[in-house]
C-alpha cells in the first residue's frame, strides 16, 4: 500500500511541476506583449502565485478605485479556478462584485460616496475592459 501511495504522490508532484512550467511559459508570453495595458499579465502572475501557494498584492496610489477593479477581477478568477464558477458567468459575477461587493463599502468609507472615482473618459478610453466598473458605479468623486 505504501508503494502505491508513494507512486500517487510522485505523480501529483510531476503534474504540479508541469502545471507550474506551463504557467511560467504563459507568464513569459504575457511579459513579451507590447502595447495595450496587459490585464492578462496580472492574472498570469496571480495564477502562478496561487499554484506556488504564494500570494500577490495589488495596490494603486490610493488603494481604492483601480485596486478595487483588480481585486474583484482576481476574486472572480479565483471563483472560476477553485470554486467551479462557470466561465460563462465570469462577467456577470465581476459586475455583481463591483456593484454590490465590499469594495463599494471601502469607497464610501474613504470618500463618503458610493462611486468609484473614474470619469467617463478614463473608463472608456484608458481602462482595459476587464478593469472597467459597471455603469452607475463611477463618477466624480474626491479621492
C-alpha positions as CSV (number, residue, x, y, z in Angstrom):
1,X,0.0,0.0,0.0
2,X,2.8,2.4,0.8
3,X,4.3,1.8,-2.7
4,X,1.0,2.9,-4.3
5,X,0.8,6.0,-2.1
6,X,4.3,6.9,-3.0
7,X,3.6,6.5,-6.7
8,X,0.5,8.6,-6.5
9,X,2.4,11.3,-4.5
10,X,5.2,11.3,-7.2
11,X,2.5,11.6,-9.9
12,X,1.0,14.6,-8.2
13,X,4.3,16.3,-7.9
14,X,5.1,15.7,-11.6
15,X,1.7,17.0,-12.5
16,X,2.2,20.1,-10.3
17,X,5.6,20.8,-11.8
18,X,4.2,20.5,-15.3
19,X,1.4,22.9,-14.4
20,X,3.9,25.4,-12.9
21,X,6.0,25.1,-16.1
22,X,3.0,25.9,-18.3
23,X,2.1,28.9,-16.1
24,X,5.7,30.2,-16.3
25,X,5.6,29.9,-20.1
26,X,2.2,31.8,-20.1
27,X,3.7,34.5,-17.9
28,X,6.8,34.8,-20.2
29,X,4.5,35.2,-23.2
30,X,2.5,37.9,-21.4
31,X,5.6,39.8,-20.4
32,X,6.6,40.0,-24.1
33,X,3.4,41.6,-25.1
34,X,3.9,45.3,-26.0
35,X,1.2,47.9,-26.4
36,X,-2.1,47.8,-24.6
37,X,-2.3,47.6,-20.8
38,X,-2.0,43.9,-20.3
39,X,-4.5,42.6,-17.8
40,X,-3.6,39.0,-18.7
41,X,-0.2,39.7,-17.1
42,X,-1.9,40.4,-13.8
43,X,-4.0,37.2,-14.0
44,X,-1.0,35.1,-15.1
45,X,1.1,36.4,-12.1
46,X,-1.8,35.7,-9.7
47,X,-2.4,32.2,-11.1
48,X,1.3,31.3,-10.8
49,X,1.5,32.7,-7.2
50,X,-1.6,30.7,-6.3
51,X,-0.2,27.5,-7.7
52,X,3.0,28.1,-5.7
53,X,0.9,28.6,-2.6
54,X,2.0,32.2,-2.5
55,X,0.1,35.4,-2.7
56,X,0.0,38.5,-4.8
57,X,-0.7,42.1,-3.6
58,X,-2.5,44.7,-5.7
59,X,-2.2,48.4,-4.9
60,X,-2.8,51.6,-6.7
61,X,-1.9,55.1,-5.4
62,X,-4.9,55.5,-3.1
63,X,-5.8,51.8,-2.8
64,X,-9.4,52.4,-3.8
65,X,-10.6,52.5,-7.3
66,X,-8.0,50.7,-9.5
67,X,-7.3,48.4,-6.7
68,X,-11.0,47.6,-6.4
69,X,-11.2,46.7,-10.1
70,X,-8.1,44.5,-9.9
71,X,-9.1,42.8,-6.6
72,X,-12.6,42.0,-7.9
73,X,-11.0,40.6,-11.1
74,X,-8.8,38.4,-9.0
75,X,-11.7,37.2,-6.9
76,X,-13.7,36.2,-9.9
77,X,-10.7,34.4,-11.4
78,X,-10.3,32.5,-8.1
79,X,-14.0,31.6,-8.2
80,X,-13.6,30.1,-11.7
81,X,-10.3,28.3,-10.9
82,X,-11.1,26.9,-7.5
83,X,-14.8,27.1,-6.8
84,X,-16.5,25.9,-10.0
85,X,-17.9,29.2,-11.2
86,X,-18.6,28.6,-14.9
87,X,-16.7,30.9,-17.2
88,X,-20.0,31.9,-18.8
89,X,-20.8,33.6,-15.5
90,X,-17.5,35.5,-15.3
91,X,-18.6,38.9,-16.5
92,X,-21.9,38.8,-14.6
93,X,-20.1,37.9,-11.3
94,X,-17.5,40.6,-12.0
95,X,-20.2,43.2,-12.4
96,X,-22.1,42.0,-9.3
97,X,-19.0,42.2,-7.1
98,X,-18.3,45.7,-8.4
99,X,-21.9,46.8,-7.9
100,X,-22.7,45.2,-4.6
101,X,-19.5,43.9,-3.1
102,X,-17.4,45.1,-0.2
103,X,-15.2,47.3,-2.4
104,X,-18.1,49.7,-2.6
105,X,-18.1,49.8,1.2
106,X,-14.4,50.7,1.1
107,X,-15.1,53.6,-1.3
108,X,-17.8,55.1,0.9
109,X,-15.6,54.8,4.0
110,X,-12.8,56.6,2.1
111,X,-14.9,59.3,0.3
112,X,-18.4,59.4,1.7
113,X,-19.9,58.4,-1.6
114,X,-20.7,55.0,-3.3
115,X,-18.9,55.9,-6.5
116,X,-15.6,54.8,-7.8
117,X,-13.6,57.8,-8.8
118,X,-13.4,57.3,-12.6
119,X,-14.7,59.7,-15.2
120,X,-16.3,58.6,-18.5
121,X,-13.0,59.2,-20.4
122,X,-11.0,57.1,-18.0
123,X,-13.4,54.2,-18.2
124,X,-14.0,54.2,-21.9
125,X,-10.5,55.2,-23.2
126,X,-8.0,54.2,-20.6
127,X,-9.2,51.2,-18.6
128,X,-9.0,47.7,-20.2
129,X,-12.4,46.2,-20.4
130,X,-11.8,43.7,-17.6
131,X,-10.9,46.6,-15.3
132,X,-13.9,48.8,-16.1
133,X,-16.5,49.4,-13.4
134,X,-20.2,48.9,-14.4
135,X,-22.3,51.9,-15.4
136,X,-23.7,53.7,-12.4
137,X,-20.9,52.8,-10.1
138,X,-18.5,55.5,-11.1
139,X,-18.4,59.3,-11.4
140,X,-16.8,62.4,-10.0
141,X,-15.6,61.5,-6.6
142,X,-12.8,63.1,-4.5
143,X,-10.1,60.6,-3.8
